[in-house]
């Protein structure tokens, strides 16, 4: 089984070289779509305010540097 649609979307905005990673080896821990962040806010009791939309791709993930390091480690 290959990467999820979310992982493929991440690759479309990732640094060059990430595309060299074999699809079968791609797993990004903690990857969540912005829509899921909004859904979690709505499910809280009481509901939390909607998060602000991202001003740049994947901003809602918070620690983009750690994500970049994770992808870099997978590249070797």
Secondary structure as GFF3:
##gff-version 3
##sequence-region A 1 76
A	DSSP	alpha_helix	5	13	.	.	.	ID=ss1
A	DSSP	three_ten_helix	18	20	.	.	.	ID=ss2
A	DSSP	three_ten_helix	23	25	.	.	.	ID=ss3
A	DSSP	alpha_helix	34	43	.	.	.	ID=ss4
A	DSSP	three_ten_helix	59	61	.	.	.	ID=ss5
A	DSSP	alpha_helix	64	75	.	.	.	ID=ss6
###
